[in-house]
Amino acid sequence: MIFPFSFVFATSLSNPVDSVLDEGEPIVPDAFGSSNISPKERAEKKRKAEERKKRRQEQMARERRNRLKKSARSRYKKSTRGR
């Protein structure tokens, strides 16, 4: 008697998506994975994502330059060590 109840309860907890979809309005995600987003909000998200991408690329370029400078500095030090 306890087994069927616990089985139904466990399946309802393990699959919350079905319970959400059964309640009515279907969830249709857009490109950003959120639903019912206005074009203005979508443009804002896209702009912010592009800014993050640009900042990340600049950071990577800065780190690469610093790494190259550091290796060049150490090579110079090694070459002039005996002088």
Helices and strands as residue ranges (DSSP letters): H 2-14, H 16-22, H 39-79
